[in-house]
Amino acid sequence: MQIVWFKRDLRLVDHAPLTMASDLGPILPVYVLEPDLWKQPDLSLRQYVFLGECIDDLALGLRDHGQKLVIKIGECIQIFSELTEKYAVDGIWTYQETWNGWTYARDKRFRRWVKEKGIPFHELPRNGVIRRLKNRDGWSGKWHREMDKPLVTAIGSSVSGDEESDAMPLGKVLGLTNDYCVGRQAGGRGPALEILNSFLSERGEGYTKEMSSPVTAFNSCSRLSPHLAFGTVSIREVYQMTKSQSSGIKLQPKSIRGKWPSALKSFSSRLRWHSHFIQKLEDDPRIEFENMHVGYNGLRENNFNEEYFKAWAEGRTGYPMVDACMRALSATGWINFRMRAMLVSFASYHLWLHWREPALYLARLFTDYEPGIHYSQVQMQSGTTGINSVRIYNPIKQGIDHDPLGVFIKKWVPELQDMELRNLHTPWLSTEKIGDYPLPIVDERTGRSLAMQKIYDVRKGASHRARSTHVLKQHGSRRLAKKRSPKKSKKDPISGSLF
Ligand SMILES: Cc1cc2nc3c(=O)[nH]c(=O)nc-3n(C[C@H](O)[C@H](O)[C@H](O)COP(=O)(O)OP(=O)(O)OC[C@H]3O[C@@H](n4cnc5c(N)ncnc54)[C@H](O)[C@@H]3O)c2cc1C
C-alpha cells in the first residue's frame, strides 16, 4: 500500500501525489499535526483554526469516497516509523514543500530517514515551483506549461478503515494564544470554490482598479490567498478556470465585456507571481532570516526601537491610514497588497526597524501566511533586495488617495469618528479634540528623507552593483527584465526589475 501524506494541499482534486499513489493500489491518507511546528514564531491561532476547517472538509470529502483521513499528532519520523512497522508500505507520496525554516529542516531529516530505511519517497513539484533550479531563464514558460496540463483526480481504495485517528487539539493545547480574529475567512474547499466563483463571475470586474484601496479591495480582490496557502484549491485549477472565463468573455461583443478582460489578465499574472516568489525562497532559504543583498547587513540591526515597534504593532502610530490597516488586518487576517507594502515600508523606513520582527508579527496576522511570498515582499518593501526600486510609501498620501472619504479610517480608528474630513489624514494639525488617539510617533518627512539617505549611501557603495547583479541573476523576473530593459537612472543606478 501507499501512504499519501497531506501537508498543505488539503484537497482531493488536482492532487498529483494522491492520484499517482491511487494508481498503484490501496492508499492510507495521512495528516500529521506537528506540535513543534506550531511553536514557531511565525504561526498563530488564526492559521491553525483555518487549517482545522480545511482538514475537517478534507476528511468529509474522503468519507464521501468511503475513506478515512488518518490524523496523527507528533513528530513525523516517529509517526511514519510506527505506520511503516504496522503496514507493508510500498511508498510515501507527498508534495515538495517550500515553507518555513522549520519545515525545511524537517524535510531534510525526513529524506535522510526514508533513505536509511529504504522506503520509496515521492515528493512531487507543487504549483510550478522547481526544486534544484539551476537558472531562472525560461522559468515562466515552464510554469505556463505546467498550468496548462490537465487536472488530475483519482482516489484509490483505502486501507485506513481500522487505523486510529487522533483528534485535532484545541489551539491553546499547542500553546497558541487567542488573537481575536473575528473576521477571519472560513477554511475548506467549499468556501474556496464559493469565493473563486463569485470573484470570476461578479466581484472581480473592478479588480484592476479596486485592488489598491482597502475600501474596495476586501470585496474586489479574490480573497483566495489563505486557500492557496493551505491548498484547498490548486493554482492550476484557478488558472484554468480564469483562462476559460477569459476565453468566454472574448467571445462576447466588445460592448458588453466591461472591465473583465483587464481584470482577468491582471489576476492571472498574479497567480504566476505566487509561484515566482515562492521560487525565490526555494532557491535561497536564507531569505527568511537574512538580507537578500549582503550590502544591507548591519544597516538596521542595532537600531531596533521597541517603543516604535509596539506602537506600529498595536495600530497606534498616530498615522490614521497605518493604524487603520493594522487594526483591520488584526481583526480579519487580511489586508490588500498595497496596504501590506505600506505597513512594511512605514516600519522599515520611517521607524527604521529591521524587517525580521515586523515580518514575524505580520506573518502571524496573515491567515494566508506564505513564507516564499512573505519574506521576498517584506525584503522588497524594506529595500534590502538591492534589485528593486526603493519605494517609500507616504502614509498620508496613501490615506488621501485610497480612502478619500475616510470610510475605512473611521471604521477602524473610532477615536477619529467625529473628525472633519479635511483633518482626518493629518489629525495632529487639527484643533479638534481627538480623545486618546496618539500624536505621530515620528515626523513623516524627516523619517522618509533620513531613510532615503541611508539606503542610497549603501546603493552608491562600490560593491553594491556586483552583488545586485548576482541577486538579479538568481531571483529576478526574466519577463520584466525583457519588458523594461534596466534604465540606469542617476539616482537609482541599479533598479532594473520590480520583482
Ligand atoms: C509585505 C507583503 C507581505 C505579503 N505576504 C503574503 C503572504 O504571506 N501570503 C500571500 O499569499 N501573499 C502575500 N503578499 C502578497 C499579496 O498581498 C497577497 O497575495 C494578496 O493581498 C492576497 O489577497 P487575494 O488572494 O485577494 O489576492 P488577489 O489580488 O486576488 O491575487 C490572487 C492570488 O495571486 C497571488 N498574488 C497576488 N498578489 C501577489 C504578489 N504581489 N506577489 C505574489 N503573489 C501574489 C496570491 O496567491 C493571491 O492569492 C504579501 C505582500 C506584501 C507587500
The ligand as an SDF file (V2000), in Angstrom:
LIG
                    3D

 53 58  0  0  0  0  0  0  0  0999 V2000
    4.7870   42.7660    2.7480 C   0  0  0  0  0  0  0  0  0  0  0  0
    3.9150   41.7950    1.9990 C   0  0  0  0  0  0  0  0  0  0  0  0
    3.7190   40.5270    2.5200 C   0  0  0  0  0  0  0  0  0  0  0  0
    2.9170   39.6160    1.8190 C   0  0  0  0  0  0  0  0  0  0  0  0
    2.7300   38.3710    2.3730 N   0  0  0  0  0  0  0  0  0  0  0  0
    1.9540   37.4840    1.7380 C   0  0  0  0  0  0  0  0  0  0  0  0
    1.7220   36.2050    2.3060 C   0  0  0  0  0  0  0  0  0  0  0  0
    2.2290   35.8530    3.3710 O   0  0  0  0  0  0  0  0  0  0  0  0
    0.8970   35.3490    1.6280 N   0  0  0  0  0  0  0  0  0  0  0  0
    0.3310   35.6900    0.4170 C   0  0  0  0  0  0  0  0  0  0  0  0
   -0.4050   34.8790   -0.1610 O   0  0  0  0  0  0  0  0  0  0  0  0
    0.5620   36.8890   -0.1280 N   0  0  0  0  0  0  0  0  0  0  0  0
    1.3310   37.8110    0.4800 C   0  0  0  0  0  0  0  0  0  0  0  0
    1.5370   39.0370   -0.0890 N   0  0  0  0  0  0  0  0  0  0  0  0
    1.0550   39.2990   -1.4520 C   0  0  0  0  0  0  0  0  0  0  0  0
   -0.3770   39.8860   -1.5950 C   0  0  0  0  0  0  0  0  0  0  0  0
   -0.5380   40.9920   -0.7890 O   0  0  0  0  0  0  0  0  0  0  0  0
   -1.4260   38.8390   -1.2890 C   0  0  0  0  0  0  0  0  0  0  0  0
   -1.1860   37.6760   -2.0390 O   0  0  0  0  0  0  0  0  0  0  0  0
   -2.8380   39.3150   -1.6450 C   0  0  0  0  0  0  0  0  0  0  0  0
   -3.1270   40.5090   -0.9980 O   0  0  0  0  0  0  0  0  0  0  0  0
   -3.8210   38.2230   -1.2460 C   0  0  0  0  0  0  0  0  0  0  0  0
   -5.1450   38.5980   -1.4630 O   0  0  0  0  0  0  0  0  0  0  0  0
   -6.0050   37.9400   -2.6490 P   0  0  0  0  0  0  0  0  0  0  0  0
   -5.9520   36.4740   -2.5700 O   0  0  0  0  0  0  0  0  0  0  0  0
   -7.3290   38.5850   -2.6220 O   0  0  0  0  0  0  0  0  0  0  0  0
   -5.1500   38.4120   -3.8980 O   0  0  0  0  0  0  0  0  0  0  0  0
   -5.5420   38.6190   -5.4060 P   0  0  0  0  0  0  0  0  0  0  0  0
   -5.1470   40.0050   -5.7510 O   0  0  0  0  0  0  0  0  0  0  0  0
   -6.9080   38.2040   -5.7030 O   0  0  0  0  0  0  0  0  0  0  0  0
   -4.4960   37.6650   -6.1600 O   0  0  0  0  0  0  0  0  0  0  0  0
   -4.7150   36.2650   -6.3370 C   0  0  0  0  0  0  0  0  0  0  0  0
   -3.5280   35.4930   -5.8410 C   0  0  0  0  0  0  0  0  0  0  0  0
   -2.3580   35.8780   -6.5510 O   0  0  0  0  0  0  0  0  0  0  0  0
   -1.2330   35.8560   -5.6840 C   0  0  0  0  0  0  0  0  0  0  0  0
   -0.6910   37.1970   -5.5520 N   0  0  0  0  0  0  0  0  0  0  0  0
   -1.3570   38.3680   -5.6020 C   0  0  0  0  0  0  0  0  0  0  0  0
   -0.5080   39.3940   -5.4600 N   0  0  0  0  0  0  0  0  0  0  0  0
    0.7060   38.8600   -5.3100 C   0  0  0  0  0  0  0  0  0  0  0  0
    2.0030   39.4040   -5.1300 C   0  0  0  0  0  0  0  0  0  0  0  0
    2.2080   40.7140   -5.1100 N   0  0  0  0  0  0  0  0  0  0  0  0
    3.0320   38.5580   -5.0100 N   0  0  0  0  0  0  0  0  0  0  0  0
    2.8550   37.2250   -5.0730 C   0  0  0  0  0  0  0  0  0  0  0  0
    1.6560   36.6440   -5.2470 N   0  0  0  0  0  0  0  0  0  0  0  0
    0.6060   37.4500   -5.3590 C   0  0  0  0  0  0  0  0  0  0  0  0
   -1.7280   35.3610   -4.3320 C   0  0  0  0  0  0  0  0  0  0  0  0
   -1.5690   33.9760   -4.2730 O   0  0  0  0  0  0  0  0  0  0  0  0
   -3.2050   35.7330   -4.3850 C   0  0  0  0  0  0  0  0  0  0  0  0
   -3.9940   34.9320   -3.5480 O   0  0  0  0  0  0  0  0  0  0  0  0
    2.3310   39.9780    0.5860 C   0  0  0  0  0  0  0  0  0  0  0  0
    2.5340   41.2670    0.0860 C   0  0  0  0  0  0  0  0  0  0  0  0
    3.3180   42.1690    0.7920 C   0  0  0  0  0  0  0  0  0  0  0  0
    3.5200   43.5450    0.2340 C   0  0  0  0  0  0  0  0  0  0  0  0
  1  2  1  0
  2  3  1  0
  2 52  2  0
  3  4  2  0
  4  5  1  0
  4 50  1  0
  5  6  2  0
  6  7  1  0
  6 13  1  0
  7  8  2  0
  7  9  1  0
  9 10  1  0
 10 11  2  0
 10 12  1  0
 12 13  2  0
 13 14  1  0
 14 15  1  0
 14 50  1  0
 15 16  1  0
 16 17  1  0
 16 18  1  0
 18 19  1  0
 18 20  1  0
 20 21  1  0
 20 22  1  0
 22 23  1  0
 23 24  1  0
 24 25  2  0
 24 26  1  0
 24 27  1  0
 27 28  1  0
 28 29  2  0
 28 30  1  0
 28 31  1  0
 31 32  1  0
 32 33  1  0
 33 34  1  0
 33 48  1  0
 34 35  1  0
 35 36  1  0
 35 46  1  0
 36 37  1  0
 36 45  1  0
 37 38  2  0
 38 39  1  0
 39 40  1  0
 39 45  2  0
 40 41  1  0
 40 42  2  0
 42 43  1  0
 43 44  2  0
 44 45  1  0
 46 47  1  0
 46 48  1  0
 48 49  1  0
 50 51  2  0
 51 52  1  0
 52 53  1  0
M  END
$$$$
